[in-house]
């Protein structure tokens, strides 16, 4: 009986992982949202967010999880955009240190501005957990448009992210 339960659990984990990989999110359409949020991390996230902001797809953008020593002009230079883009439409969040606190920092930022919709820009393999954490922090008050940056993540990255996602969902179910 215990062997069967373990076998079933392993089978469900494997099937879940396969589903996780074959259904990685993609880029969203170009509809307007009140805001864009970009958690720091993998390449392509910040450039994607900045391109959307410059194209007029949102009023403002938050880059969450930025190291305290990073300044707007450094990010403008690194991403080859005018500093005026940062001065007029980008906020840097320095409080977040992980995906969970990215969601919390973003929720506070959105509430302060009374935004009703946000485009979440993150890597395809990170989207499910980032969206889960953001939804957990804001509830159903704000519409989230997931906008994934397509990557070529290896098996190790995908396995780690899948397990982090599962563990976090279980933790929330357990009240943590």
Backbone bond lengths (Angstrom), bond angles and torsions (degrees), N, CA, C in turn:
res aa  C-N    CA-C-N  psi(-1)  N-CA   C-N-CA  omega(-1)  CA-C   N-CA-C  phi
1 X - - - 1.459 - - 1.539 111.17 -
2 X 1.318 116.61 -46.20 1.462 120.19 -179.83 1.521 110.32 -66.51
3 X 1.331 116.81 -39.14 1.473 120.13 177.10 1.518 111.31 -59.77
4 X 1.310 116.32 -41.67 1.466 120.21 179.31 1.523 111.26 -65.13
5 X 1.317 117.00 -40.06 1.457 120.02 179.40 1.532 110.56 -66.52
6 X 1.311 116.33 -40.59 1.463 120.05 177.72 1.528 109.93 -65.64
7 X 1.327 115.74 -43.90 1.465 119.74 178.22 1.526 111.42 -61.08
8 X 1.320 116.35 -41.59 1.464 120.73 178.33 1.525 110.55 -64.31
9 X 1.322 116.90 -43.17 1.466 120.72 179.22 1.530 110.45 -62.23
10 X 1.324 117.48 -43.49 1.464 121.18 178.77 1.531 110.13 -64.39
11 X 1.307 117.16 -43.75 1.462 121.28 178.57 1.531 110.95 -60.55
12 X 1.324 117.04 -44.62 1.464 120.61 178.61 1.527 111.05 -64.17
13 X 1.334 116.98 -39.50 1.465 120.27 178.22 1.530 110.27 -62.46
14 X 1.354 116.33 -46.20 1.466 120.65 -179.37 1.527 110.75 -63.86
15 X 1.315 117.21 -46.11 1.466 120.09 178.80 1.527 111.01 -62.80
16 X 1.328 116.34 -40.17 1.457 120.48 176.68 1.523 111.77 -61.66
17 X 1.333 116.36 -41.93 1.463 120.25 179.08 1.524 110.93 -64.18
18 X 1.319 116.79 -43.49 1.470 119.97 178.39 1.530 109.96 -60.87
19 X 1.316 116.76 -44.77 1.463 120.58 177.93 1.534 110.76 -62.29
20 X 1.325 116.68 -41.55 1.470 122.28 177.60 1.530 110.26 -56.24
21 X 1.325 116.85 -45.38 1.468 121.72 -176.08 1.525 112.16 -73.45
22 X 1.316 117.40 -44.76 1.474 118.62 -174.94 1.527 112.71 -77.03
23 X 1.321 117.38 -12.12 1.466 119.80 179.16 1.526 111.92 -116.05
24 X 1.326 117.13 31.00 1.457 119.58 176.94 1.524 109.32 -55.88
25 X 1.329 117.16 136.84 1.470 120.53 -179.24 1.526 112.30 -62.58
26 X 1.289 115.75 159.40 1.470 123.60 179.41 1.524 109.80 -120.48
27 X 1.315 115.52 179.26 1.461 121.03 176.28 1.521 109.99 -62.99
28 X 1.321 115.54 148.71 1.464 120.75 179.44 1.525 109.58 -89.59
29 X 1.322 114.89 173.42 1.463 119.54 174.76 1.529 108.72 -71.24
30 X 1.302 116.54 -178.26 1.463 119.28 -173.77 1.527 113.49 -100.80
31 X 1.322 117.31 27.49 1.468 119.01 179.01 1.534 111.61 -66.22
32 X 1.298 115.46 157.75 1.460 122.85 -178.42 1.526 110.22 -77.97
33 X 1.326 116.67 139.42 1.463 122.91 168.79 1.525 106.83 -128.65
34 X 1.320 116.68 159.18 1.459 119.28 178.90 1.520 111.43 -60.90
35 X 1.334 115.99 -37.99 1.459 119.90 -174.35 1.523 110.90 -143.41
36 X 1.323 113.08 165.10 1.463 122.35 172.51 1.520 106.17 -124.17
37 X 1.314 117.50 137.12 1.459 120.57 173.28 1.523 108.33 -124.56
38 X 1.337 114.83 135.27 1.452 121.69 -178.92 1.524 109.03 -130.26
39 X 1.331 118.01 111.09 1.467 118.95 172.58 1.533 109.65 -74.23
40 X 1.322 116.41 138.61 1.460 118.99 177.05 1.512 109.36 -64.99
41 X 1.309 116.39 160.18 1.457 120.18 179.10 1.503 111.73 149.07
42 X 1.295 115.90 -119.19 1.462 122.26 -173.03 1.534 112.44 -66.27
43 X 1.333 116.21 156.60 1.470 121.24 179.91 1.529 112.27 -61.37
44 X 1.321 115.33 149.75 1.460 121.73 174.19 1.508 114.49 95.87
45 X 1.322 117.63 -19.92 1.464 120.00 -176.62 1.528 111.82 -66.85
46 X 1.314 116.78 -56.75 1.467 120.69 -176.80 1.526 111.24 -63.57
47 X 1.338 119.32 -45.79 1.472 118.09 176.72 1.531 113.40 -57.66
48 X 1.320 117.50 -39.11 1.470 120.96 178.48 1.531 110.16 -62.91
49 X 1.323 116.25 -47.34 1.461 120.08 179.25 1.514 112.34 -60.98
50 X 1.323 116.26 -44.22 1.466 120.53 179.78 1.525 111.75 -64.30
51 X 1.317 117.14 -39.74 1.469 120.51 178.43 1.528 110.53 -62.71
52 X 1.324 116.90 -41.24 1.463 120.77 178.47 1.529 111.10 -66.22
53 X 1.321 116.40 -41.66 1.462 120.50 178.67 1.523 110.48 -63.18
54 X 1.318 117.02 -45.84 1.463 120.95 179.82 1.527 111.96 -65.64
55 X 1.336 116.40 -26.26 1.467 120.25 178.24 1.527 111.76 -83.23
56 X 1.344 116.74 1.62 1.463 120.29 177.26 1.510 114.60 79.44
57 X 1.313 117.90 24.86 1.462 121.35 -177.55 1.521 113.62 -86.90
58 X 1.352 116.74 -0.74 1.465 121.69 176.93 1.522 109.11 -162.25
59 X 1.333 114.82 162.67 1.464 120.37 178.29 1.524 112.04 -76.93
60 X 1.338 115.39 -43.29 1.463 121.45 -174.99 1.506 110.04 -145.99
61 X 1.341 114.14 164.54 1.457 120.78 179.61 1.524 109.42 -134.60
62 X 1.315 115.29 139.60 1.461 122.20 173.02 1.521 108.36 -112.29
63 X 1.317 116.05 127.96 1.461 120.78 169.10 1.523 104.59 -102.43
64 X 1.313 116.68 111.90 1.455 121.83 -174.48 1.528 110.90 -100.10
65 X 1.327 114.52 143.42 1.461 119.93 179.63 1.516 113.84 86.36
66 X 1.324 117.26 25.68 1.459 121.88 -179.22 1.531 109.12 -80.97
67 X 1.306 116.79 135.23 1.463 120.81 176.00 1.523 109.76 -60.67
68 X 1.317 116.79 142.26 1.471 121.75 -175.92 1.522 113.78 -57.13
69 X 1.326 117.11 -32.57 1.466 119.47 -176.61 1.525 113.43 -78.67
70 X 1.329 118.35 -10.48 1.462 121.90 -179.95 1.526 109.62 -79.00
71 X 1.310 115.82 131.05 1.460 122.58 -178.85 1.530 110.69 -109.39
72 X 1.340 116.90 153.19 1.471 119.88 -179.03 1.524 113.94 -54.41
73 X 1.326 117.51 -41.71 1.467 119.14 -177.79 1.536 111.25 -64.83
74 X 1.328 117.50 -29.63 1.467 120.31 176.90 1.527 110.93 -68.57
75 X 1.323 116.00 -41.83 1.469 119.54 177.65 1.528 111.25 -67.65
76 X 1.324 116.58 -37.17 1.467 119.96 177.43 1.523 109.95 -62.27
77 X 1.303 116.84 -45.27 1.465 121.67 179.92 1.529 110.97 -64.76
78 X 1.319 116.23 -47.00 1.469 121.45 -179.93 1.524 111.67 -59.76
79 X 1.333 116.64 -37.00 1.466 121.09 -176.44 1.524 113.39 -98.88
80 X 1.330 115.99 6.17 1.463 121.51 174.77 1.534 112.89 56.56
81 X 1.338 115.55 46.21 1.464 121.25 175.23 1.523 108.59 -126.04
82 X 1.311 117.61 151.83 1.467 120.06 178.95 1.526 111.31 -61.26
83 X 1.311 116.41 143.95 1.467 121.03 178.82 1.522 110.85 -60.26
84 X 1.327 117.25 -25.60 1.465 120.39 178.84 1.529 111.83 -62.03
85 X 1.331 117.26 -29.96 1.468 120.53 176.92 1.523 108.98 -61.32
86 X 1.327 116.40 -43.53 1.459 120.24 178.67 1.522 111.30 -70.30
87 X 1.316 116.50 -42.73 1.463 120.68 -177.51 1.530 112.05 -64.04
88 X 1.322 116.78 -34.75 1.457 120.68 -174.73 1.526 114.25 -96.79
89 X 1.356 117.85 -18.74 1.464 115.41 -172.62 1.507 117.72 -147.37
90 X 1.333 119.01 5.93 1.463 119.59 -176.00 1.526 110.29 -125.78
91 X 1.314 115.36 130.67 1.461 121.76 173.67 1.522 108.36 -111.05
92 X 1.320 115.19 143.20 1.465 120.47 176.73 1.518 108.72 -105.55
93 X 1.327 115.26 126.32 1.456 120.97 176.77 1.517 109.83 -97.96
94 X 1.311 116.39 123.00 1.460 121.21 -175.63 1.525 113.42 -107.25
95 X 1.322 118.79 2.91 1.466 121.24 -174.30 1.533 113.67 -89.24
96 X 1.302 117.83 -30.97 1.464 121.38 -173.60 1.526 111.96 -76.16
97 X 1.331 114.57 141.71 1.461 120.64 177.83 1.523 112.37 -125.75
98 X 1.329 116.67 -6.64 1.461 121.61 179.43 1.532 108.66 -156.50
99 X 1.316 115.93 179.68 1.466 120.25 -176.00 1.523 111.87 -62.66
100 X 1.313 116.37 -39.40 1.463 119.86 179.36 1.527 110.82 -62.18
101 X 1.318 117.15 -47.55 1.462 119.04 -179.54 1.533 112.08 -73.79
102 X 1.348 118.28 -21.64 1.471 120.40 170.59 1.531 109.06 -59.88
103 X 1.328 116.14 -44.85 1.463 120.72 178.79 1.519 111.97 -62.26
104 X 1.325 116.73 -43.12 1.462 121.08 -179.64 1.527 111.44 -66.53
105 X 1.335 115.80 -44.71 1.466 119.97 179.29 1.531 110.36 -62.56
106 X 1.309 116.48 -42.51 1.463 121.17 179.63 1.520 111.19 -65.11
107 X 1.324 117.51 -41.96 1.467 121.22 179.85 1.527 110.83 -58.81
108 X 1.323 117.08 -43.67 1.475 120.49 178.34 1.525 111.07 -64.03
109 X 1.328 115.60 -43.72 1.462 120.82 -179.25 1.530 110.37 -62.25
110 X 1.328 117.16 -44.25 1.470 121.33 179.87 1.518 111.37 -65.13
111 X 1.330 116.99 -42.74 1.469 121.18 -178.74 1.526 111.21 -64.56
112 X 1.315 117.04 -40.10 1.464 121.53 179.28 1.521 111.32 -59.48
113 X 1.303 116.05 -35.23 1.468 121.08 -176.86 1.529 113.42 -96.33
114 X 1.321 117.03 -3.04 1.474 122.89 178.73 1.524 112.11 59.73
115 X 1.313 116.59 36.33 1.457 120.86 178.04 1.518 109.81 -76.48
116 X 1.326 115.93 149.02 1.471 122.17 -178.21 1.526 112.66 -110.97
117 X 1.353 116.37 -12.00 1.466 119.62 179.32 1.524 109.40 -146.43
118 X 1.340 114.74 147.33 1.462 120.11 -179.73 1.522 109.40 -144.54
119 X 1.306 115.01 140.28 1.461 121.98 174.20 1.529 106.21 -97.49
120 X 1.323 116.43 120.57 1.457 122.38 178.08 1.523 108.32 -94.99
121 X 1.335 116.19 114.63 1.460 121.80 -179.31 1.525 108.18 -107.97
122 X 1.311 115.69 113.39 1.459 121.38 175.78 1.522 108.59 -153.52
123 X 1.308 115.65 174.69 1.462 120.72 -177.54 1.528 110.49 -67.75
124 X 1.317 116.61 148.88 1.467 121.68 -176.89 1.529 112.84 -52.77
125 X 1.325 117.90 -45.19 1.464 120.60 -178.22 1.526 112.62 -70.95
126 X 1.309 118.54 -19.30 1.466 123.64 -178.09 1.527 112.61 -95.63
127 X 1.316 117.39 -14.09 1.460 121.63 -170.49 1.528 113.65 -59.58
128 X 1.305 118.50 -45.10 1.464 119.00 -175.16 1.528 111.68 -60.72
129 X 1.319 116.64 -46.14 1.467 120.02 -178.54 1.529 110.59 -70.61
130 X 1.327 117.59 -41.15 1.461 120.58 178.68 1.530 110.69 -62.32
131 X 1.313 116.08 -43.04 1.471 119.80 178.68 1.526 110.79 -66.73
132 X 1.322 116.83 -41.52 1.461 120.96 178.27 1.529 110.34 -58.29
133 X 1.333 116.77 -46.65 1.464 120.74 -178.91 1.525 110.98 -65.79
134 X 1.323 117.22 -39.72 1.462 120.12 178.63 1.528 110.56 -66.75
135 X 1.312 117.48 -45.16 1.466 120.82 177.53 1.523 110.87 -60.65
136 X 1.312 116.29 -40.54 1.465 121.07 179.15 1.532 110.23 -62.60
137 X 1.320 117.26 -36.94 1.470 121.83 -177.77 1.533 112.81 -78.19
138 X 1.327 117.99 -32.98 1.474 119.77 -174.45 1.522 113.64 -106.75
139 X 1.316 117.77 -13.19 1.458 119.39 -175.58 1.517 110.46 71.40
140 X 1.319 116.12 -147.62 1.468 119.60 -178.19 1.527 112.27 -104.70
141 X 1.336 116.96 20.00 1.464 121.33 -177.14 1.518 113.18 -76.19
142 X 1.327 116.59 -24.58 1.459 120.81 -173.73 1.529 108.95 -127.11
143 X 1.314 116.74 135.42 1.460 122.01 178.17 1.525 109.04 -78.27
144 X 1.333 116.00 129.59 1.463 121.56 178.76 1.527 108.74 -108.15
145 X 1.332 115.38 126.08 1.459 121.28 174.87 1.533 107.29 -105.86
146 X 1.335 118.02 106.38 1.468 119.27 178.77 1.525 111.04 -73.03
147 X 1.321 115.85 131.63 1.459 121.92 -178.08 1.529 107.51 -133.64
148 X 1.304 115.86 94.99 1.463 121.12 -172.49 1.522 112.76 -85.11
149 X 1.323 114.27 139.74 1.454 121.91 171.38 1.528 105.61 -90.31
150 X 1.319 116.13 117.00 1.461 120.91 -176.46 1.524 109.40 -69.24
151 X 1.331 115.22 134.12 1.461 120.92 -178.62 1.522 109.86 -126.30
152 X 1.295 114.54 177.02 1.463 120.90 173.08 1.518 107.70 -120.55
153 X 1.319 115.46 58.53 1.455 121.89 -176.86 1.527 110.88 -65.09
154 X 1.313 114.46 142.19 1.458 120.36 177.05 1.518 111.55 -82.84
155 X 1.305 115.21 173.89 1.460 122.08 -178.01 1.522 111.84 -58.92
156 X 1.311 117.78 -40.68 1.470 121.11 -178.45 1.521 111.10 -62.21
157 X 1.327 117.02 -46.23 1.470 121.18 179.09 1.524 109.86 -61.33
158 X 1.316 116.69 -45.72 1.463 120.70 -178.70 1.527 112.06 -63.62
159 X 1.323 116.97 -42.74 1.467 120.61 178.48 1.523 111.38 -63.57
160 X 1.321 116.62 -45.22 1.472 120.11 179.24 1.523 110.55 -60.78
161 X 1.323 116.26 -46.49 1.463 119.56 -177.18 1.523 111.54 -66.75
162 X 1.309 117.35 -39.79 1.462 120.76 178.45 1.530 110.18 -61.04
163 X 1.319 116.36 -44.90 1.463 119.90 179.82 1.531 111.61 -66.79
164 X 1.327 117.78 -40.59 1.462 120.62 176.89 1.531 110.54 -60.64
165 X 1.318 115.53 -42.29 1.461 120.82 179.69 1.526 110.67 -62.63
166 X 1.320 116.54 -47.21 1.471 120.37 179.23 1.528 111.46 -62.09
167 X 1.321 116.79 -47.03 1.462 120.64 -178.93 1.526 111.41 -62.00
168 X 1.312 116.92 -39.14 1.455 119.57 -179.69 1.525 111.48 -68.06
169 X 1.317 116.52 -39.89 1.471 119.57 177.50 1.517 110.72 -62.62
170 X 1.324 116.64 -42.45 1.463 121.00 178.21 1.535 110.00 -64.71
171 X 1.321 117.03 -41.64 1.470 120.65 179.27 1.523 111.17 -60.65
172 X 1.316 117.39 -42.49 1.464 120.69 179.59 1.516 109.82 -66.48
173 X 1.321 117.39 -40.24 1.467 120.15 175.68 1.526 110.93 -59.78
174 X 1.337 116.07 -33.78 1.456 121.79 179.80 1.524 113.14 -82.94
175 X 1.331 117.03 1.93 1.443 120.57 177.03 1.515 115.42 89.22
176 X 1.327 117.32 11.78 1.462 119.49 179.46 1.511 112.39 -94.30
